[in-house]
Amino acid sequence: MPLKLMYITNRPDIALIAEKNGVDRIFLDMEWIGKAARQGGMDSVQNRHTIGDVRAVRAVLQKAELLVRVNPIHDALPTYPSSEEEIDAAIEAGADILMLPYYKTAEEVRRFVNCVGGRAKTMLLLETKEAADHLETILAQPGIDEVHIGLNDLSLAYGLPFMFQLLTNGTVESLCMRLKQIGVPYGFGGIASLGRGLVPAEMIIKEHYRLGSDGAILSRSFCNVDKITDRNAIEEVFLRGIREIRMLERECEYHTQFFRTNEQQLKKAVQAVADGIQKEKAK
């Protein structure tokens, strides 16, 4: 099965281009609570998308699913609604899938699932040590449709300088095998265009297939619309980029013998980047 590809944008025009060229899920990111504090210094983005953005993108989509990442479970804040109110609003605005980030306990997941109440699909973003340690207990409760392993925060939790070290030290593989045993669909991380990224995207895609992954997020570098502003150029990036990914996927389906070689090459590439990061920190 081809990977379900997700792309983060709150712009209806970009969402339409992505959908037209084969992106399966348009991703709206409303998460902001606690994110800046824990990801300080990382090359990550706090999108702060809104319910208005959800409505605007919902209005133009014809076949792609609309995925909305809400905030971690929280009570009402002075200027922001509670998790229950936020989830209700996202569903009413048209979300097909709700993603819960940065959970640590079964009780947080239970509160999330109960609030969704079957009105949309549920996806857990596994990105804490506690979520990994208690995976089976958390997923024993009904109502969880999918899990995505978030490499940014999970690498921070394990004190690793580079997120793809989780792919080479066995952490992601162990989680994938446990999720496979439970029977819940899973994906992990993000991918750039082929030939791009600190670690070449084709290496990461082959790992998705080796580990039985169902989905991946197209990273900011796949098509950074803050840097590429011409619509024709954006259209070409999606057309070419998705086509190349799908071609590689077809190879992965029929040529599984190269997975072991890729795994070894990936370890070397990831270690090289990690070593470089450590040297920069030591200066």
N, C-alpha and C positions, 0 to 999 in steps of 0.2 A: 504493500500500500504506500502511495506517495506520502511524504510528510505533509501535515497540515501546516502551512506557512502563515505566520502572523506578522502584521506590519502595524507599527504604532503611528497613528496620526489623528489629529482632530479636525483636519481640513477635508470637507466633503469632496473638493475637486481632486485631491490626491487619493482619497479613498476610492473614488471611481476609477482612477487610473490603475491603482493596485488591484482592484477587483477585476477589471477588464483583462488584466494580464496574468491572472491566475492565483492571486493571493486568496487564501481560503478564509481568513479571519482578519477583520479590521479591529485594531486594539486601541481602546480608549483608556487612558491611564489617569485615574483620579487620585492616586495615592500620594500623600504628602506628609502625613503625621509620622514624625520620628525619622523620616527618611534622610533628611539633610544631616542630622546629627550622627547617624550611624555610617553614612557613606561619605563623610567629609574627606576631601582630598582625592576621591575617585573620579574618573572621567565618566560620570553618570549624569543622567538628566532627571530633574524633577519636573514632570510635565504639567501638573496641576490642571488637567482637563476638568471640565464641568458637566453638569447635567444638561446644560444648553448644548454643549458639544455632542453629547450622546444623541440628543434629539436631531441635531442638524445632520449628523452622519447617518443615522437611521433613515432619515427621509430620502436619501439618495441610493442606498444599497439595494441591490436586486437579488443577489445570490450569496454573497459573502456573509458569514456570520459576524455578529457584532459582539465582541468581547470587551468587558469593562472590568478593569481592576479597581476595586474599592479600597478603602483604607483598612488597616488592621482593626480588629474588633476594639471598639471604644464606646464610651458613654458620651452623652452630649457635651460639647464644649461651648464656651461663651459665644463663639461666632460660627459654630459648625454643628450640624445635626449629629445624632447618634448613629451607630452602625445600622440599626433597624430603619431609621428614616432615610439614610443614604441609600441602602439597598432597595428599599421600596421605590425611591425616586428613580434609581437607575433602571429598574425593571419597567416601571411605568413609561420611561423615556424610550424603551425599546431594546434593552440589552437581551441578547440571546444566551450569553454565558457570563456569569459573575466569577471573578477571580479574587480569592482571599489571600493577601500577602502576609508574611512575617508572623505567622501563628506559631504558638509553642505548646498549646495544650489541647486536649480533646474537648474541653469545655468551650474554648473559643470556636472550634470547628462546629460543635453542636449548635452553638448560638447562631453561627453563620448559616448553616443548613436549614435550621428551623425558620429563620427569617426569610430565606429564599422560598421555602415552602413548595418546591416543585414548579415554581413559575418560570424558572430558567435553569439552564445547566449550571453545575457548580464545578469550579476548578480550584484546587489548592496550589498555592505557590510555596513549595517546600524550600525554605531558605534559612532555617535555624537548626542548630544541633539538636534542640529538643524535639523538633518535628521529625528529624531523622531517627533519633533514638527511640521514639515512641510511634514509629510509622504504623506498625500493625494494630496497635491499640486505637489510634486515631481513625484508621481506615476501617475498623470493625463496625463503625456506626454507618447506617444507611444514608443515602442521599449524596454521596460524593461521586461525581462522574469522571473526573480526570485529575491528574497531578502533573504540575510542571516543576522541574527542579531548577531553582534560581541560583545561578552560579556566582553572581556578584556578592550577594549577602552571605551565601553559604561559605564562600572562600574567606570572607572576613571572620565568620564565626570560627573557622578552623585556623585562623592566623596565617593564611597563605598569601603571598604577595601577588600571585597571578591566578585568576579564576580557573583557567583551564588545567591547573594542577589537579583539580578535583577529578578530571578525566583520566589522568595518568597515575594517580595514587590509589585507584581502586574505589574511591568513594562513590562516584556516579555509577559505576558498574554494579556495586553492591546494592545501591538503592534501586536501580533498574531491575535487578533480578528479584528483589523483594517485592517490588510493585507488580512484576510479571506473575509472581507466585500468587499474589492477592487477586490479580485479575482486573486491575484498574489501568486504563490507558495512561501513558506517561510520555513526556517529552522533556527536553532540557535546553537551557542556554539559548544563545543566538548565533546566527551565521551571517557572514558578509557575502559579497559576490565572490565567485570562484576566482582564485588567485590573489585575493585580498585578505586583509586581517593580519594581526600579529602572528597568528598561526593560520596557514592557508585554509580557506573555508572548505575545500574539498576533503581535507583530513578530518575535519569535524563532521561533515556529512557522512563520511564512511563510518565514523564511530556511531552516529545515530542509527545507521542500519545494522551495525554489528550488535548494538545493545537493544535493538527492537523498539526504538523510539517512534512515537506517533507524530511529534510536532516540534517545531522550532520557530523562534522569533527572528525575523529579518532585522539585523542590527541597524543602528543609526547609520553606520558607514555603508550599508547596502545602497541606500539612496538618501543622502542628507539634503533635504529640501531647503535647509537654511543656506546651503552653499550652491545648490543647483536650482536656479529659479526659472529657467526656460521650460515651459510645459512640454515641448517636443523632446527636449533632452531628458526630462524626467520619464516621459513615456518610453523612450529608447532604453533607459537604464532598467526599467521594470521588464520590458519585453525581452531584452537580451539576458538579463540576470536570472529571471525565472526560467526561461528556456534552458539555460546552461545548467541550472540546478536540476531540472527535471531530466535532462539527458544523463547527468551523472547518476541520478537515482536509478535510472533504467540499467546502467552498468552495475550498480550495487546489487540489484535484484538477481542478476545473472552471473556475476563474477565474484562470488563470496570468497574466493581463494586469496584475494588481495587484502582482506581485512587484517590478517596477522602482520603483514609487512607494514601496512598503514599504521597499525597500533605502535609498532616500534619506531617508525618515523615521527609519529605524533609525540611520543615521549621525548625524543631528542629535541624537537622544535619547541615544545613547551618548556623544557629545562633551560634551553638557551634564552628564552624570553625571561623566565624567572631569575636566572643568574644576572641578566642585564638589569633587571629591576633592583635586585639586591645591591649591585655595584653602585647604581645611582643613589640609593639610600645611604650608602656608606660614605659618599663623598662629603 
